[in-house]
Amino acid sequence: MKLRHLLYAGVIALAACATAGQSGSTPATDIAAFQHPPLSSEALLEHVRVLASDEFEGRAPGTNGERLTVEYLERAYAAAGLQPGVTLPNGQRSWRQETTLVAATLTTPPTLTLSGRDGARNYTYATQFSAWTRRLDPTVDVQNAPLVFVGYGINAPELGWNDYEGVDMRGKIAVILINDPDFETGDDRGFGGRAMTFYGRWTYKFEEAGRQGAAGAIIIHETAPAAYPWAVIQSSTGSARWDIVREDRGASRAGFEGWINNDVAMETFRRARLDFAELKSRAQRRGFRAVRMNLTGSMRLETRAEQRTSYNVVGVLPGTQRPDETIIYSAHWDHLGRCPPIDGDNICNGALDNATGTAALVELARRFSAQGRPQRSVAFIALTAEEQGLLGALYYMQHPIFPARNTVAAINMDGINNAGRTHDIEIVGYGKSEMDDLITRVVEAQGRRVAPDSSPEAGYFYRSDHLHFAQLGIPVLYTSNGVDMVEGGVERGNAINARYVAENYHKPSDEVTPDWDMSGGAEDLEALYTVGRQLADSQSWPAWRANAEFRAAREASRR
């Protein structure tokens, strides 16, 4: 280690010790990571061990785990040489962007009743269905509402596609397929072929059902088009459902939203004397019309709604020449908190998702400080409530700290490679912006290669916080770990990813284990650092490609 790095590490350790003492936390916990060089695999792993420990209780918003996480980030940001990024109404500076959310918690497990000519059948919460409400009413009672199969639940006027055409959904329950009409056939009928669009996301489908006036909205779970098993749905049952504070108190949403598992769905279509496969095929073609199912649904939800304050944690390294122009690095700090127990463990620690990305924010901040302040400002934003529907990023989009017109680009990190070095790195949303060109040159200089998203059908571009930066028009870069492992090749890489989704994603088992190897993650982050550094020391403004859906927003903001 060079002398200047040794001196810097010493300063960081002292700063961490001082701030840790002020907060009352354990100084050793805070100092540990700062004993290592910035962006080293050792430094990253030290942060993850702390953030994903049982002490942090799964980092759910509004819990003691949030308090510990926010305090840890404040100390780490200060020790890394950042300045608080939020200006309060009284003119003082803060690390925290106050993010007002509403948490709705079910007070009793509901029952879903589906009735038809053959009588009524009751289904069990968590095991067979999941449900919640975005409305702030203490009781939502939907009784004997007709079920209507609305295909993929898409209303896209620009594509000439409306699954709700000709049907009045008021007082009815929408039954909806997940993903896009193109998913199974691969034919591009306006939805990108196998690649998921925003219309394929469950968040969009519930929002559109609400706009249509539906009393309820149910998505049919299928593992392949959802890109995760039913166990992922189960992992969030029973926990509070969060939302931003809406002026209409959620009145624009369906009375209830939820999922049914595939077995319940198939039984329901059989009871309705409908051919599920045939209807699904029809729904994949333009001109589909919604189908009444000759069944009714009933559900009563009793909830306790509480307004709570959570925080986006924002640090900034001011630029030396053009401080009003900003590059953003983001990652969500939150996870699920306590979740349904597996083998007696009820803490969803979220080590990979997303203690790794949170650790990356701190280490990137250290790296920038160690190399000296750049010409443009660089902001490091740890976002809240991503797991509840990208809510921290949505709040930021509505209350941007750094004006969109002056934000050069955003780089988001959600799950950093913990399995060792790779020959490649994937770009999620490849082909959307000139950020692809920047990362490609940097990665090739590392002797590696860039690959397009290997699972575009999973819609990962629309499933993390950068989406809301993109909706502001800001060009974004979101990478995923490569699959061509230096040790084991593509076969091992695919096996690791498949095993994580099947066994660990959103489960208590997402913890640090002895086989973790952050060397690949450190190499990926060096590439992300270089891209950000090059932008921060230049006058370049990367642009969206001509066919990107966010190009118009960028052009409008820059005007």
VOROVEX-129505 format. One record per residue (C-alpha): residue number from 1; residue in one letter; x, y, z. Coordinates in steps of 0.2 Angstrom, whole numbers. Each point is the difference from the previous one (the first is absolute). Layout:
BEGIN
SITE  num  residuo      x      y      z
SITE  NUM        a      X      Y      Z
...
//
This chain:
BEGIN
SITE  num  residuo      x      y      z
SITE    1        m      0      0      0
SITE    2        k      7     17     -5
SITE    3        l      4     13     14
SITE    4        r    -15     11     -5
SITE    5        h    -12    -14      1
SITE    6        l      7     -5     17
SITE    7        l     -3     18      6
SITE    8        y    -17      1     -7
SITE    9        a     -5    -17      8
SITE   10        g      6      7     17
SITE   11        v    -10     16     -2
SITE   12        i    -15    -10     -5
SITE   13        a      2    -12     15
SITE   14        l      1     15     12
SITE   15        a    -15      8     -7
SITE   16        a    -10    -16      1
SITE   17        c      5     -2     18
SITE   18        a     -5     18      4
SITE   19        t    -17     -1     -8
SITE   20        a     -3    -17      7
SITE   21        g      3      6     17
SITE   22        q    -13     14     -2
SITE   23        s    -13    -12     -6
SITE   24        g      2    -13     13
SITE   25        s      4    -14    -11
SITE   26        t     14    -12      1
SITE   27        p     16      9     -6
SITE   28        a      8    -17     -6
SITE   29        t    -15     -3    -11
SITE   30        d      2     17     -9
SITE   31        i     19     -1     -1
SITE   32        a      2    -17     -8
SITE   33        a     -4      4    -18
SITE   34        f     11     16      0
SITE   35        q     16    -10      4
SITE   36        h     -1     -7    -18
SITE   37        p      4     10    -17
SITE   38        p    -16      7     -8
SITE   39        l     -9    -12    -11
SITE   40        s      9    -15      6
SITE   41        s     -9    -16      2
SITE   42        e      4      0     18
SITE   43        a     -7     17      3
SITE   44        l    -16     -4     -9
SITE   45        l     -2    -16     10
SITE   46        e      3      9     17
SITE   47        h    -15     12     -4
SITE   48        v    -11    -14     -6
SITE   49        r      3    -10     16
SITE   50        v     -6     14     11
SITE   51        l    -15      6    -11
SITE   52        a     -6    -18     -2
SITE   53        s      3     -5     18
SITE   54        d    -15     -6     11
SITE   55        e      3     16     10
SITE   56        f     -7     10    -15
SITE   57        e    -15    -11      0
SITE   58        g     -2      0    -19
SITE   59        r      0     19     -2
SITE   60        a    -18      3     -2
SITE   61        p     -6     18     -2
SITE   62        g     -7      7     16
SITE   63        t      9    -12     12
SITE   64        n     15      0     11
SITE   65        g      9     -8    -15
SITE   66        e     -3     16     -9
SITE   67        r      7     10     14
SITE   68        l     16    -10      1
SITE   69        t      2      0    -19
SITE   70        v     -3     19     -2
SITE   71        e     12      4     14
SITE   72        y     13    -12     -7
SITE   73        l     -1      8    -17
SITE   74        e      1     18      8
SITE   75        r     16     -5      9
SITE   76        a      7     -9    -16
SITE   77        y     -4     15    -11
SITE   78        a      8     12     12
SITE   79        a     16    -11      2
SITE   80        a      1     -1    -19
SITE   81        g      1     19     -2
SITE   82        l    -18      3     -6
SITE   83        q    -10     15      4
SITE   84        p    -19     -1      5
SITE   85        g    -10      1    -16
SITE   86        v    -17      6      6
SITE   87        t     -4     18      4
SITE   88        l    -13      2     13
SITE   89        p    -13     14      0
SITE   90        n      9      9     14
SITE   91        g     16      0    -11
SITE   92        q      9    -14     10
SITE   93        r      8    -15     -9
SITE   94        s     -5    -18      3
SITE   95        w      4    -17     -6
SITE   96        r    -18     -4      0
SITE   97        q    -14      3    -13
SITE   98        e    -16     -2     11
SITE   99        t    -11    -12    -10
SITE  100        t    -18     -1      6
SITE  101        l     -8    -17     -2
SITE  102        v    -15     -9      5
SITE  103        a      1    -17      7
SITE  104        a    -16    -11      0
SITE  105        t      1    -16     10
SITE  106        l    -14    -13      0
SITE  107        t     -7     -3     17
SITE  108        t     -7    -17     -4
SITE  109        p      4    -12    -14
SITE  110        p    -14      2    -14
SITE  111        t     -9    -14     -9
SITE  112        l     -3      0    -19
SITE  113        t    -16     -8     -5
SITE  114        l     -4     -4    -18
SITE  115        s    -18     -5     -3
SITE  116        g     -9     -8    -15
SITE  117        r    -13    -12     -5
SITE  118        d      9    -14     10
SITE  119        g      0     10     16
SITE  120        a     13     10      9
SITE  121        r     18     -4      3
SITE  122        n     11      8     13
SITE  123        y     19      3     -3
SITE  124        t     13      2     13
SITE  125        y     10     16      2
SITE  126        a     19     -2     -4
SITE  127        t     -1    -18     -5
SITE  128        q    -12      2    -15
SITE  129        f     -2     19     -2
SITE  130        s      8     16      6
SITE  131        a    -10     17      1
SITE  132        w      2     17      7
SITE  133        t     -8     17     -3
SITE  134        r      7     17     -4
SITE  135        r    -15      9      6
SITE  136        l      1      8     18
SITE  137        d    -17     -6      5
SITE  138        p      0    -11     16
SITE  139        t    -11    -12     -9
SITE  140        v     -2     -5    -18
SITE  141        d    -14    -12     -4
SITE  142        v     -3     -7    -17
SITE  143        q    -14    -12     -1
SITE  144        n     -6    -10    -15
SITE  145        a      9     10    -13
SITE  146        p      0     -8    -17
SITE  147        l     17     -7     -6
SITE  148        v      5      7    -17
SITE  149        f     16     -8     -9
SITE  150        v      8     15     -8
SITE  151        g     15     -8     -8
SITE  152        y     16      9      4
SITE  153        g     -9     15      7
SITE  154        i      8     12    -12
SITE  155        n     -6     17     -7
SITE  156        a     13      7    -12
SITE  157        p     -8     12    -12
SITE  158        e     16      3     -9
SITE  159        l      0    -18     -4
SITE  160        g    -18     -1     -4
SITE  161        w     -2    -13     14
SITE  162        n    -14      0     13
SITE  163        d     -4    -15     10
SITE  164        y    -14      9      9
SITE  165        e     -9      6    -16
SITE  166        g    -19     -2      1
SITE  167        v     -1     -5     18
SITE  168        d     -5     11     15
SITE  169        m     11     -7     15
SITE  170        r     -9     10     13
SITE  171        g     -6    -13     14
SITE  172        k     10    -14     -9
SITE  173        i     16     -9      4
SITE  174        a     13      0    -14
SITE  175        v     10    -17     -2
SITE  176        i     16      4     -9
SITE  177        l     15     -9     -8
SITE  178        i     18      4      5
SITE  179        n     13      7    -12
SITE  180        d     -4      5    -18
SITE  181        p    -10     -7    -15
SITE  182        d     17     -4     -9
SITE  183        f      8    -10     14
SITE  184        e     -5    -18     -5
SITE  185        t      0      2    -19
SITE  186        g     16     11     -1
SITE  187        d     -9     10    -14
SITE  188        d      1     19      1
SITE  189        r    -18      6      0
SITE  190        g      6     17      7
SITE  191        f      6     -7     16
SITE  192        g     18     -4     -4
SITE  193        g     -1    -18     -3
SITE  194        r      6    -10     15
SITE  195        a      7     16      8
SITE  196        m    -12      6     13
SITE  197        t     -7     18     -1
SITE  198        f     -7     11     14
SITE  199        y    -17     -7     -5
SITE  200        g      6    -17      6
SITE  201        r      3      5     18
SITE  202        w    -12     -4     13
SITE  203        t      1     18      7
SITE  204        y     -7      6    -17
SITE  205        k    -14    -13      0
SITE  206        f     -6      5     17
SITE  207        e      0     19     -4
SITE  208        e     -9     -3    -16
SITE  209        a    -13    -11      8
SITE  210        g     -3     15     12
SITE  211        r     -1     12    -14
SITE  212        q    -14    -11     -8
SITE  213        g    -10      1     16
SITE  214        a      2    -18      5
SITE  215        a     -6     -6     17
SITE  216        g     15    -12      1
SITE  217        a     15     -6    -10
SITE  218        i      7    -17      0
SITE  219        i     16     -6     -9
SITE  220        i      2    -18     -5
SITE  221        h     17     -6      6
SITE  222        e     10    -10    -13
SITE  223        t     19     -2      5
SITE  224        a      7      2    -18
SITE  225        p     -8     16     -5
SITE  226        a      1      7     18
SITE  227        a     18     -4      1
SITE  228        y     -1     -7     18
SITE  229        p     -9    -14      9
SITE  230        w    -16      1     11
SITE  231        a     11      0     15
SITE  232        v      6     18     -4
SITE  233        i    -19      6      1
SITE  234        q     -2     -9     16
SITE  235        s     16      8      8
SITE  236        s     -9     17      0
SITE  237        t    -17     -6      7
SITE  238        g     -4      6     17
SITE  239        s     12     15      0
SITE  240        a     -5     18     -2
SITE  241        r     -4      6    -18
SITE  242        w      8     17     -3
SITE  243        d     -5     14    -12
SITE  244        i      4     18     -2
SITE  245        v    -13     12      7
SITE  246        r    -13      3    -13
SITE  247        e    -12     15      0
SITE  248        d    -15    -11     -4
SITE  249        r      5    -12     15
SITE  250        g      1    -15    -13
SITE  251        a    -18      3     -7
SITE  252        s      7     -2    -18
SITE  253        r      6    -18      4
SITE  254        a    -10    -16      0
SITE  255        g     -8     -4     16
SITE  256        f     12    -15      2
SITE  257        e     15     -6    -10
SITE  258        g      8    -17      1
SITE  259        w      6    -16     -8
SITE  260        i     -7    -18     -1
SITE  261        n     11    -15     -3
SITE  262        n      0    -10    -15
SITE  263        d    -10    -14      7
SITE  264        v    -14     11      6
SITE  265        a      0      9    -17
SITE  266        m     -2    -16    -10
SITE  267        e    -14     -6     12
SITE  268        t     -9     16     -2
SITE  269        f      1      0    -19
SITE  270        r     -7    -18      0
SITE  271        r    -14      5     12
SITE  272        a     -4     14    -12
SITE  273        r      0    -13    -15
SITE  274        l     13     10     -9
SITE  275        d     16     -6     -9
SITE  276        f     14      9      8
SITE  277        a     13     -5    -13
SITE  278        e    -12      6    -14
SITE  279        l     -4     16      9
SITE  280        k     18      4      3
SITE  281        s      4     -3    -18
SITE  282        r    -14     12     -5
SITE  283        a      6     13     12
SITE  284        q     17      0     -9
SITE  285        r     -8      7    -16
SITE  286        r     -6     17     -4
SITE  287        g    -18      3      1
SITE  288        f     -3    -11     16
SITE  289        r    -16      4     10
SITE  290        a     -2     -3     18
SITE  291        v    -10    -16      5
SITE  292        r    -12     -1     14
SITE  293        m      3    -16     11
SITE  294        n    -17     -4      7
SITE  295        l      8      0     17
SITE  296        t     -1     13     14
SITE  297        g     14      5     13
SITE  298        s     -2      6     18
SITE  299        m     14      6     12
SITE  300        r      0     11     15
SITE  301        l     16      9      5
SITE  302        e      2      7     17
SITE  303        t     16     11      1
SITE  304        r      8     12     12
SITE  305        a      8     15    -10
SITE  306        e     14     10      8
SITE  307        q      9     14     -8
SITE  308        r     19     -2      3
SITE  309        t     15     10     -5
SITE  310        s     14    -10     -9
SITE  311        y     16      7     -7
SITE  312        n     10      1    -16
SITE  313        v     18      3      6
SITE  314        v      9     12    -11
SITE  315        g     19      5      0
SITE  316        v      9     11    -13
SITE  317        l     17      3     -6
SITE  318        p     -1     18     -7
SITE  319        g      8      3    -17
SITE  320        t     15     12     -1
SITE  321        q     -5      8    -17
SITE  322        r    -18     -4     -4
SITE  323        p     -8     -4     17
SITE  324        d    -18      2     -6
SITE  325        e      2    -14    -12
SITE  326        t     -2    -17      8
SITE  327        i      4    -18     -2
SITE  328        i    -11    -12     11
SITE  329        y      5    -17      7
SITE  330        s    -15     -8      8
SITE  331        a     -5    -16      9
SITE  332        h    -14     -5     12
SITE  333        w      5     -3     18
SITE  334        d    -17     -9      5
SITE  335        h     -5    -18      0
SITE  336        l    -15    -10      7
SITE  337        g      3      0     18
SITE  338        r     -8    -14      9
SITE  339        c     -8    -13    -11
SITE  340        p     -9    -17      1
SITE  341        p     13    -11      9
SITE  342        i      9    -14     -9
SITE  343        d      8    -13     12
SITE  344        g     -3     12     14
SITE  345        d      9     15     -8
SITE  346        n    -12     15     -3
SITE  347        i     12     14     -5
SITE  348        c      2      3    -18
SITE  349        n     17      8      1
SITE  350        g      2      5    -18
SITE  351        a     19     -3     -1
SITE  352        l      1      0    -19
SITE  353        d    -16     10     -2
SITE  354        n      5     13      3
SITE  355        a     13      1     14
SITE  356        t     13     -2    -14
SITE  357        g     -6     15    -10
SITE  358        t     -1     11     16
SITE  359        a     18     -6      4
SITE  360        a      5      6    -18
SITE  361        l     -7     17      3
SITE  362        v     11      3     15
SITE  363        e     16     -8     -9
SITE  364        l     -3     10    -15
SITE  365        a     -1     16     10
SITE  366        r     16     -5      8
SITE  367        r      8     -3    -17
SITE  368        f     -5     17     -7
SITE  369        s      6      9     16
SITE  370        a     17     -9     -1
SITE  371        q      3      5    -18
SITE  372        g     -5     19      4
SITE  373        r    -16     10     -4
SITE  374        p     -6     -1    -18
SITE  375        q     -5     15    -11
SITE  376        r    -19     -5      2
SITE  377        s     -9     -5     16
SITE  378        v     -3    -18      4
SITE  379        a    -14     -5     11
SITE  380        f     -3    -16      9
SITE  381        i    -18     -4      4
SITE  382        a     -5    -15     10
SITE  383        l    -19     -2     -3
SITE  384        t    -13     -7     11
SITE  385        a    -15    -11     -3
SITE  386        e      6     -7    -17
SITE  387        e     -8    -17      5
SITE  388        q    -17      8      2
SITE  389        g     -1      6    -18
SITE  390        l     15     12     -2
SITE  391        l     -8     12     11
SITE  392        g     16      9      6
SITE  393        a      5      3    -18
SITE  394        l    -18      5     -4
SITE  395        y      0     13     14
SITE  396        y     17      7     -7
SITE  397        m     -7      1    -17
SITE  398        q    -14     11      7
SITE  399        h     12     10     11
SITE  400        p     17      0     -9
SITE  401        i     14      7     10
SITE  402        f     11      2    -15
SITE  403        p    -10      7    -15
SITE  404        a     -3    -12    -14
SITE  405        r      6     12    -13
SITE  406        n     17      1      9
SITE  407        t      2    -18      4
SITE  408        v     12     -7    -13
SITE  409        a     -3    -19      3
SITE  410        a     -5    -12     14
SITE  411        i      8    -17      4
SITE  412        n    -10    -12     10
SITE  413        m      6    -15     10
SITE  414        d    -12    -14      5
SITE  415        g      9    -17      4
SITE  416        i     19      0     -2
SITE  417        n     10    -15     -6
SITE  418        n      4    -11     15
SITE  419        a      6    -16     -9
SITE  420        g     17      4     -7
SITE  421        r      7      8    -16
SITE  422        t     -9     -1    -17
SITE  423        h      6      3    -17
SITE  424        d    -16     11     -3
SITE  425        i    -11     12      7
SITE  426        e    -19      2     -5
SITE  427        i     -8     16     -4
SITE  428        v    -19      0      5
SITE  429        g     -9     10    -13
SITE  430        y     14     -2    -13
SITE  431        g     -3     12    -15
SITE  432        k    -10     13      9
SITE  433        s     14     14      2
SITE  434        e     18      5     -4
SITE  435        m      4     -6     18
SITE  436        d      3    -17     -9
SITE  437        d     14      7    -10
SITE  438        l      9      7     16
SITE  439        i     -1    -16     10
SITE  440        t      5    -10    -15
SITE  441        r     16      9     -3
SITE  442        v      4     -1     19
SITE  443        v     -3    -18      1
SITE  444        e     10     -4    -16
SITE  445        a     14      9      8
SITE  446        q     -1    -13     14
SITE  447        g      2    -14    -12
SITE  448        r    -18     -5      2
SITE  449        r    -16      3    -11
SITE  450        v    -17      7      2
SITE  451        a    -15    -11     -3
SITE  452        p    -19      5     -3
SITE  453        d    -12     -5     14
SITE  454        s     -1    -19     -1
SITE  455        s    -18      0      8
SITE  456        p     -9     15     -9
SITE  457        e    -16    -10      2
SITE  458        a      1      3     19
SITE  459        g     -1     18     -2
SITE  460        y     14      5     12
SITE  461        f      2     17     -7
SITE  462        y    -17      4      7
SITE  463        r      2     -8     16
SITE  464        s     13     11      9
SITE  465        d      2     18      5
SITE  466        h      8      7    -15
SITE  467        l    -17     -1     -9
SITE  468        h     -6     16      8
SITE  469        f     16      9     -4
SITE  470        a     -2     -5    -18
SITE  471        q    -18      6      1
SITE  472        l      7     17      4
SITE  473        g     10     -1    -16
SITE  474        i     17     -4      8
SITE  475        p     10    -13    -10
SITE  476        v      3    -15     12
SITE  477        l     12    -14      1
SITE  478        y     -5    -16      9
SITE  479        t     11    -15     -1
SITE  480        s     -1    -18      6
SITE  481        n     14    -12      3
SITE  482        g      6    -10    -14
SITE  483        v     -4    -19     -2
SITE  484        d     17     -5     -9
SITE  485        m      9     -4     16
SITE  486        v     19      0      0
SITE  487        e     -1    -16      9
SITE  488        g    -14    -11     -7
SITE  489        g     -5     10    -15
SITE  490        v    -18      3     -5
SITE  491        e     -7    -16      7
SITE  492        r      6      4     18
SITE  493        g     -6     18     -2
SITE  494        n    -18     -5     -6
SITE  495        a     -1    -13     14
SITE  496        i      5     13     13
SITE  497        n    -13     12     -6
SITE  498        a    -14    -13     -1
SITE  499        r      4     -7     17
SITE  500        y     -1     18      8
SITE  501        v    -17      3     -7
SITE  502        a     -7    -17      5
SITE  503        e      8     -1     17
SITE  504        n      5     17      7
SITE  505        y     -9     14     -9
SITE  506        h    -11      9     13
SITE  507        k      3    -14     13
SITE  508        p      9      0     17
SITE  509        s     14    -10     -9
SITE  510        d      6     15     -9
SITE  511        e     15      2     12
SITE  512        v     18      1     -1
SITE  513        t      8    -18     -1
SITE  514        p     17     -6     -1
SITE  515        d      0     -2    -18
SITE  516        w     -2     18     -4
SITE  517        d     13      7    -11
SITE  518        m     -1     19     -3
SITE  519        s     14      1    -12
SITE  520        g    -11      1    -15
SITE  521        g    -11     13      8
SITE  522        a     15     11      3
SITE  523        e      5     -2    -18
SITE  524        d    -17      5     -6
SITE  525        l      0     15     12
SITE  526        e     17      6     -7
SITE  527        a     -9      1    -17
SITE  528        l    -14     10      7
SITE  529        y     11     11      9
SITE  530        t     10      4    -16
SITE  531        v    -16      4    -10
SITE  532        g     -5     12     14
SITE  533        r     17      7      1
SITE  534        q      1      3    -18
SITE  535        l    -17      9     -1
SITE  536        a      4     10     16
SITE  537        d     17      7     -8
SITE  538        s     -8      3    -17
SITE  539        q    -13     11     -8
SITE  540        s     -8    -14     -8
SITE  541        w    -19     -3      1
SITE  542        p     -5    -18     -5
SITE  543        a    -16     -1     -9
SITE  544        w    -14    -13     -2
SITE  545        r     -2    -10    -16
SITE  546        a    -13      6    -13
SITE  547        n    -11    -14      5
SITE  548        a      1      1     19
SITE  549        e    -17      4      8
SITE  550        f      9     13     12
SITE  551        r      8     10    -14
SITE  552        a    -14     13     -1
SITE  553        a      1      3     19
SITE  554        r     18      4     -2
SITE  555        e     -2     12    -14
SITE  556        a    -14      9      9
SITE  557        s     10      2     16
SITE  558        r     16      6    -10
SITE  559        r    -10     13     -9
//
